[in-house]
Amino acid sequence: MKMKDFASRLTAGIACAALVFGLTLPARAAAPDETIRVGSYKGNSLDVGERSGLIIGPSGTEYTVTSSDPDTVAVEQIAGFWVAVAKSEGTAEITAANRAGERGTLTLTVGSAAPASADSTGQPENLDVRQELIRLINQTRVANGAAELPVSEALMNAAQACSDRQYTYHHNQEECEAVTAYGYPHGFGSNLTVFTGVATADTAQHALENWIKSPGHFQAMIDPKCDSIGVGVTEINGVTYCYMFVGRPDTINPYG
């Protein structure tokens, strides 16, 4: 299938960034053995047959994830990401633990399956594509002498929010505001590409190739000063929008 790139005006790797300040955490104090954050992209309620990516933080740490009832909710690891799979109606507790013995939990409730929406192609449904895109970007970084980047929950959410807005060129202020709103406190680099075609297994490769062909976008991907990564993929009406945010802790955000 021939794909046409809509984003001829893309600005490469903007170093838009955030005022460095202390993050204000929620008032709720975690229990001593619950220092890990565990969330679900689709929320705490799933339908039978649904899959939802798990958001586990802090990022950059290896976790072991288990389910209290795998027959109700199973957990799978795909390309370094954990995914919850709703198997049957009921409730299960998902536990993430690190090597230091710290842990966090999430309770998921599974209800009866609801009819799928033909137009539902946003964040949760494209999680596999997003995971593959991150894998390919990290693979490209290593091949060019840069370290792999851990996934940032904040940058994942901000990138998805921007791709959902169906931008065909960079909106610097809106991107900076999204990154700040979702909690990343520093500057960042940004890549965007838009092309025709439904989001499939080839989408991540196509986005990567578009960015490799553009010197500015390529440099944003392999920037050694980055500390984390997040991507967003949205497919609407046969058009796919792909965003990449990479954290730049050495820069600030004028809209922070």
Stockholm file with secondary structure:
# STOCKHOLM 1.0

chainA/1-256         MKMKDFASRLTAGIACAALVFGLTLPARAAAPDETIRVGSYKGNSLDVGERSGLIIGPSGTEYTVTSSDPDTVAVEQIAGFWVAVAKSEGTAEITAANRAGERGTLTLTVGSAAPASADSTGQPENLDVRQELIRLINQTRVANGAAELPVSEALMNAAQACSDRQYTYHHNQEECEAVTAYGYPHGFGSNLTVFTGVATADTAQHALENWIKSPGHFQAMIDPKCDSIGVGVTEINGVTYCYMFVGRPDTINPYG
#=GR chainA/1-256 SS CCCCBCCTTCCCSCCBCBCCCCCCCCSCCCCTTCCSEEEETTCSEEETTCEEEEEEESSSSCCEEEESCTTTEEEEEETTEEEEEECSSEEEEEEEECTTSCEEEEEEEEECCCCCCTTCCSTTTTHHHHHHHHHHHHHHHHHTTCCCCCBCHHHHHHHHHHHHTTCSSCCHHHHHHHHHHTTCCSEEEEEEEEEESCCCTTHHHHHHHHHHHSHHHHHHHHCTTCCCEEEEEEEETTEEEEEEEEEETTSCCBTC
#=GC SS_cons         CCCCBCCTTCCCSCCBCBCCCCCCCCSCCCCTTCCSEEEETTCSEEETTCEEEEEEESSSSCCEEEESCTTTEEEEEETTEEEEEECSSEEEEEEEECTTSCEEEEEEEEECCCCCCTTCCSTTTTHHHHHHHHHHHHHHHHHTTCCCCCBCHHHHHHHHHHHHTTCSSCCHHHHHHHHHHTTCCSEEEEEEEEEESCCCTTHHHHHHHHHHHSHHHHHHHHCTTCCCEEEEEEEETTEEEEEEEEEETTSCCBTC
//
